[in-house]
Amino acid sequence: MKLEKQNMSLRHRIFLLLLAVGLASFIIAGAVSLAGMYAIRENIDKTGALLADNTASFTENFAEMQVKRRLSADAAATAKLIRHEMKTTMDDARYIAELMSKMLKHPEFYHPRRLLDPHTDVIPSGKAYVNFSRELVRQYGAGAYASEIALASNIADDLELLPEWYTAAFAGSVHGYLIAMDVTPDKSAKQFSPAFLESYDPRKMGWYKLAAEGNKPAFTGIYTDTNGTRCLTCVAPYYDAAGLAGVAGVDCNPEVLFRLTDNADTVDKLDQDQDITKAEQSRFLLDNATGSVIFSTFTDGPLAVPQSVSDLRQSPEKSIARAASAMVAGQKDVMLVTVGGEDYYLAFAPVDKPGWSYGILNNKRAVVYPAAYARDNVLSQMEGFADMLHSSFRSSLRWALLIFLLMLVPLFFVSSEVARRFVTPILTLVDGVKRIAQGNLDEKVDVRRTDELALLADSVNDMAGDLKKHIETLSKVTAEKERIATELSVATDIQEGMLPRNFGEIAQNKGFDLFATMAAAKEVGGDFYDFYMLDDRRLVITIADVSGKGVPAALFMVIAKTILKNSALSAGEEETFADVIRRANQQLCENNEEMLFVTVFFGVLDIRTGDFTYVNCGHNPPLLRQGTDGAFTYLRPAKKNLMMGVEEDLRFTQERLQMSPGSLLFCYTDGVTEAMNEAGEVYSEGQLQADLTGIPSGNGVPVADVLAALRKDITAHAGGAEQSDDITMLAIRYTG
């Protein structure tokens, strides 16, 4: 009823206004004046819009031209910087090779010298040493090539004076000895693996063959060294009087080179007011040989560094594919590409050696922003002019009517006052809404009215309050999600750290080859594997799958892995491995209120005889290939055991088999056979058996390569389907 009264009050005011201006002469004069005023206003608006569009178009075209020019200059200059650094690196490698050649061809100018020996000495970071492996000593005899080594050791001072951005500098002889200098990341003493000291031979290395066979300086591809650092090596051959005497080279961290581009002041500052800053740009390096990104400031998306080689020329985004093709072809250009749904200007230039292309991007939205700003500014100025003209028309109309219609002075006064009182609260409301829209959510609009405008003002105030509460709530929710994501990331690192990775160490000279992988479907998973030696002749392998996924499964996985290993290591002489599993099952059932269970395949290999004893607790049957060739067959248990964690008093049956030399056992979890593609088709046991049989897996093929090839087949089957379960695989080859 209150609203109805307000509606009537508003209609009454309008009625009074119409009644006050009811005279025909005033209506005609006012209508003509208003029509002319609004016609002029409309023409001004059209002219202003046209002027704004023309200004924006000119500004955008000019900005685009300037940006392309600057980006092209930046890309070319930075590519030139990289080429210079690569040339410097090759010059350093060639310099070491020339010094080695000079010493070997003119020994009369040098005195014998002794360097540190990693077999007997501690090698500080940045100090040169000479390595002659024990295998080569046995082959050539102690003291072999001693005089040549003493002569070549004079290269040490030059190696140690090289810039610190080189992680290593070396000279590998045709006789098998190595003179090198290594810079460790933390400047600590260099640590050498037993394999290096035992059998390292530079002549077998890819970098040695690259320079020796090519007979000229060359770069290797980018690879990951033993410290987990991405590395690029430049090598050059050196000679003595008889011909090729060895290969010298330097290792460098290409990431350091890529970071140098951050400090390169290469932008052609033609207009300081519209200069492009490094913060507005993104950069990447493309390997021309593979079409894959090798370094990038992007952390995700198609231009980020991929986990494996990914050819940008095959990108589903056609603009990126076209640009990648031009970059690989060694062209220099500026192109428009789409990255993550946004348009970027991409400028690129070739880096001839070692065969890269450098690209730099700038967001188009940032480039055209001045054009949009100019358009809005012109429109604002034209609107202000139109408002001023409108005000002038009203003032002129009042004075004209005052002169010619003096009797209507009271009428005009009343009309003007009514209009003012009616418009003022609306303008107040508009100003308040603008301030709220600018982010001042504490702003309160007060129109000092009691009609519908007051209700509208109250609604605007309520909306601002609700919006402020919503923003505060959204901020809290976002912070909580970020905290959970951080904790899950830490949990993932912890879980990965619990799985053993010392495959080479445990298998060294023990008559077997072992490798395992685990890929969780979520941040953490319930699959795990384990391996360890019970004594000097018995190796334990375990693979298991906890029910469920996520954090509960991961916690139960930690408990199960710990209990199984402790039970095996603490087993008495009289206990069978079935007893070990039974005792572990009893411990798992204690306080298992969540009723979780785990399928387990537990096996023990006598590495001297090939005797293999195993217990399968409801787990997927492994695949076995006896001997060095033939097909894989499923190792299905004669008597099925239940999963662990189901019942406390379960008894388990163990089985045995004899593995002949060359035999390969493959264990896995159900994430392998149940991997689905986009059509919902599972990988299946049959396909697993067929693919595994078809993969080369003889004695010459490491089991790590076998697992990698099988994982590639599983990924190809899944296609674009999301991984639905943890995928864990373990393989062991008994070599006798």
Steps between C-alpha positions, in 0.01 A plus 500: 500500500792731574646438153163580342492837679848577378401416142202733529723776643740472209217505245358805677831687459512416130139615466582835666797547265287430191228728629750782565631484142163438339487810296514423131753770413744374760462140387566596136798723582645249741450210260673684214788605725544154648479333159770727365717450806477120489558498125820694555588269792448195279722646229766577758478142635537353151787730417666421834463124449646526148787713627562257788502198267739671258727602785494147646571343160794731433638449851464122477667481158782726611549305825496168310762629255721624783464178700585281201804715431619486860430127543681417177802703610492340846478147360781560251729659759437230760553224241827672409598499868429126526695433179791698644496297822484173303791615283695588815429154640617333176810722497581386856459132402716557190757683716537204737534263202768720340697514827485120528620465139786741564617315811487158333679619185767702686570319830844665522339826616326348805601333824325189632229573756294295742127570557263379771372143459132434597598142591717625788440875544213731598419716196394857595250682283673682214825296526633290213555125539594202283301176495624168358236240593590174668367313198745685272783437747425129480488524120814707440693444821591729789696804389384478140531830313641658816734731311223620268265556795770701682550710186126553435447599866645843414150586371378519864570871552304594189204282603489656846505856360187452286189703596290355784189470282664186357405204720787290363797510263681188384729322256440132426794314345491244224686280753207515747624737771298812591631837622211708635391783725149495655317786675245360746178698565584565868880527449552182707745223413417299189344159573569212260283194451655152531412436135695808391812395687468140388428522129459855368641525148458836317537327163160336554322827570268661246678835523834332414356327194327822390828692470722207398276385216402851389863617518388850602358692799133425572224539758313207653128515559368622836496219755468451878830426677556285812422801725154537345602823323428568135831508315642594159844375393734645234787274384797527261759240388872539570795331330857383543759420235327167425150644453195513729613509863171566678205733549483811722192690606301703751163446670276801558159555655278638219254633759766753604522613137120530477495712818755736342222616268323653803785750534551567128412864429402439140174688453525781245365788708351711222227643723573512873134571586380176340798273565449127556638367828639153560216432747247525213689245291529121499788313338590147392761303306402242236716204396495497117585129487187392690274805490474475881526781758822460703481814717209733574369761742158334462424254782205334326326489166634406154808725528617361836787249514334156450574189708606324181579612144190663348514646146328842494449455125237240591321734744118501468518882511571575134654843565761341729564218249558752217737708713690188614547390138644841411730494804630150423565614140739766637281799406483840674150647526220639721172304506172508694441182705234387746618366838249401768216676319688833476675656202875572515749657263784249453836619368769242431852472362732202436793392719718317244708306749393271656189514276242691709248777442429776756146633542362794697130573553297804603130493590294672231253620763776706664591646160150613403417631848614857413267495200201404716600764754522766227155404367341521847670832565372652173148374572517650848610838364223499239239411762623786716473738207148374423399550863640852496314575177181357646535721806558801276184422302290482812638828628438671165148363488423633847627847415310507171178396664561750781519784245210403280274338753535698820165377614636147507781577746323327791428203273865462402612542862268225618597268213872556556472440874296181454747371241794579725353324799409202287840466328732579795440172690541303178836664437596438861409135456702476176807656667473259792472198268811617310702519824381153601591367153851644549547272804385718790261241646461698824331783306138571608258676265260750663245666269293653783172389342212283614383367163621224265843668468555445873414129456745482208772669708441252786528211252830637367635534856391142583661376178832668591495342846420154362772536236757592767407194709517278191850627412621439858355147497653428159843616622482263799393206282781569251761514779375169643519331159858622454596362843352158420676494161833578669455223757411247229812599306715435808323166554580401140870574551502302827332198342736500200794519738386183682528286186856366445684627193842335545448256212856511371654485846311194623539309172869573445688178429231290670364305203176686438360819342216680681282806433160632618271800442191643675267768359219608735158589356465782754752700700560195720412137438467157658734300276854423610799281424804402706824303465785422738753227582421262787863390499782474246309250281124565538319792337145596606262670253154629590222666301166591656173690445302652791124526460374849420694807394624830636622578852343201691649252253838675515509483883405131500765442231769639735385267780483193273843562344663546841337194658585273204867600500535475878336157502733372226817637659408368847400150383658210683685210342202266547240735352380460143416801287133405533547540878657842439190609305267354765677694778491821292126446433430474873671834561309665213165383640568663837306828532394485132177684574471633144491136371769568240676208332799452273584251223865390516743300287800411721796312349850393606770418240811298582743683272746209509264221390207681335256342749198736536251466789189718495167566674212659301243664730213571262725699264504501120697200368846604373637404158808278464722428203741211560835536326614780271221472243151365453157620608390632840250287693292587806624358831161406643501358856409137556301607806358850534572702815279782631614859521688619810307699760170312453516240779752476782535118509555437130763248390684539173656255254842557346615359164836449331648497153847479345610799291754415231764759397343771284151449648294817550219545756255791451274611792231769482186641666147506359553858382682345200238252379208729590639809322210626286492701181244765409263228373503325840706200376746355754859404419428136614726210597503371142629824353758529780630147426515567124671840530754377757590202281548731201735740684874416459607378846809283451810516719633798309193714576481660850175426682456876540465526121249213501281683755533828308388333176204334672395828664508659155260229372265560797504875438428446130203280591360757746530786251348812650315317780587605855693247711246343736725283720859481624734327251789307657739261323803298615724275288797281590727300269703215650834483321662226711 
